[in-house]
Amino acid sequence: MFEQAVPFTLAFFEVNLNNNQQFQPYLQSSYAQFLSENQEYKLSLITGDSTPKLKTSIENFRRENNLK
């Protein structure tokens, strides 16, 4: 799974530190799906827009499993 994250890490730093927009296409969920093909563990890419739903899901999981 670590190998799947490397392209995203490189693209993230290229776009955000070096302002190299040529790497922007690699920061898309469709690219995560491509990297996950035929892999046991799937790679997911989320954005800030997903924060409320993710927070709710985590809270529900904790409540259902008696976790703090």
C-alpha positions in Angstrom: 0.0 0.0 0.0 2.9 2.3 0.6 3.9 2.1 -3.0 0.4 3.5 -3.9 0.9 6.6 -1.8 4.3 7.6 -3.3 2.9 9.1 -6.5 0.4 11.2 -4.5 3.1 12.4 -2.1 5.3 13.5 -5.0 2.4 15.2 -6.8 1.3 17.0 -3.6 4.7 18.5 -3.0 5.2 19.4 -6.7 1.9 21.2 -6.8 2.0 22.8 -3.3 5.7 23.6 -2.8 7.0 24.0 -6.3 3.8 25.4 -7.8 4.2 22.8 -10.6 0.7 22.4 -11.9 1.7 19.7 -14.3 1.3 17.3 -11.4 -2.3 18.4 -10.6 -3.9 15.5 -12.6 -2.2 13.0 -10.2 -4.1 14.5 -7.3 -7.5 13.2 -8.5 -9.6 10.4 -7.1 -9.6 8.7 -10.6 -5.9 8.3 -10.3 -6.3 6.7 -6.9 -8.7 4.3 -8.4 -6.2 3.5 -11.2 -3.5 2.8 -8.7 -5.8 0.6 -6.7 -6.7 -1.7 -9.6 -5.8 -5.3 -8.8 -4.6 -4.3 -5.3 -5.8 -5.9 -2.1 -6.0 -2.6 -0.3 -7.7 0.3 -2.1 -6.4 3.8 -2.0 -8.9 6.6 -1.4 -8.4 10.3 -1.9 -10.6 12.7 0.0 -10.8 16.5 0.0 -11.8 19.0 2.6 -15.3 18.8 1.2 -15.5 15.3 2.7 -14.7 16.5 6.2 -18.2 16.7 7.6 -19.2 13.3 6.4 -15.9 11.8 7.5 -16.3 13.3 10.9 -19.8 11.9 11.3 -18.7 8.5 10.1 -15.9 8.4 12.7 -18.2 9.5 15.5 -20.8 6.9 14.5 -18.0 4.2 14.5 -16.8 5.2 17.9 -20.3 5.2 19.3 -21.2 1.9 17.8 -18.0 0.3 19.1 -17.9 2.0 22.6 -14.8 3.9 21.8 -13.9 7.3 23.1 
